Amino acid sequence: MFLESQSRELRSRGLAVTTRDGKLLAGVGPSPERLARAGIEIHEAREDAATTKDVATWWLRAGGTEVVLASRGGRLSHDLGTGVKRILTRG
């Protein structure tokens, strides 16, 4: 629900939350697995990364876990990062 509401607010075509090693934790929109892989590649600035300007990435640490947020549409927000961090650190 949270990612869906953030996706609407950001007018993105998809959001993905993945660990730095590529495990998809959550996603909305078409093909979240593909978005997560693209997000990791782009975030790591790999040479084989998808050449697209419409995927934004951001990483954060939550409860000892590093995650990468990816947004198809090229937009992220502080609210998205804060919400993901809050959800991941709930015990």
C-alpha positions in Angstrom: 0.0 0.0 0.0 2.8 2.4 0.9 4.7 1.9 -2.3 1.4 2.2 -4.3 0.6 5.5 -2.7 4.1 6.8 -3.2 4.1 5.7 -6.9 0.9 7.7 -7.5 2.3 10.7 -5.6 5.6 10.6 -7.6 3.7 9.9 -10.9 6.2 7.0 -11.4 5.5 3.9 -13.5 7.0 1.6 -10.8 9.0 1.5 -7.6 11.2 -1.3 -6.4 13.0 -1.8 -3.1 15.9 -4.3 -3.3 18.9 -5.4 -1.2 22.3 -4.3 -2.6 22.9 -7.9 -3.6 19.7 -8.0 -5.7 17.0 -9.5 -3.6 13.7 -7.8 -4.3 11.9 -6.9 -1.1 8.9 -5.0 -2.5 7.8 -3.5 -5.7 4.8 -2.0 -7.6 4.1 -1.4 -11.2 4.9 -3.6 -14.2 7.9 -5.9 -13.9 9.4 -4.9 -10.5 12.1 -7.5 -10.8 13.4 -5.9 -14.0 13.2 -2.5 -12.4 15.1 -3.8 -9.4 17.9 -5.3 -11.6 18.1 -2.0 -13.6 18.2 0.0 -10.4 21.2 -2.0 -9.0 23.1 -1.8 -12.3 22.5 2.0 -12.6 23.2 2.6 -8.9 26.5 0.8 -9.2 27.3 2.6 -12.4 28.0 -0.7 -14.2 29.0 -0.5 -17.8 26.4 -3.0 -18.7 23.6 -1.0 -17.0 20.5 -0.2 -18.9 21.0 3.1 -20.7 17.9 4.9 -19.6 17.4 8.3 -18.1 14.0 7.5 -16.5 15.2 5.3 -13.6 16.2 7.1 -10.5 18.1 5.3 -7.7 18.9 6.0 -4.1 20.4 3.8 -1.4 19.8 3.8 2.3 20.6 1.7 5.4 17.8 0.4 7.5 18.5 -1.8 10.5 21.8 -3.0 9.2 20.5 -3.7 5.7 21.5 -1.6 2.7 18.7 -1.3 0.2 18.4 0.4 -3.2 15.2 2.3 -4.1 14.5 2.5 -7.8 11.8 4.6 -9.5 10.7 4.2 -13.1 9.9 7.8 -14.1 13.1 9.3 -12.6 11.6 10.6 -9.4 12.2 9.8 -5.7 11.3 11.6 -2.6 12.5 12.0 1.0 9.1 10.7 2.1 9.6 7.5 0.2 13.0 6.9 1.8 11.8 7.7 5.3 8.8 5.4 4.9 10.8 2.5 3.6 13.4 2.9 6.4 10.6 3.1 9.0 9.0 -0.1 7.6 12.2 -2.0 7.4 13.3 -1.2 11.0 10.0 -2.2 12.6 10.5 -5.1 15.0 
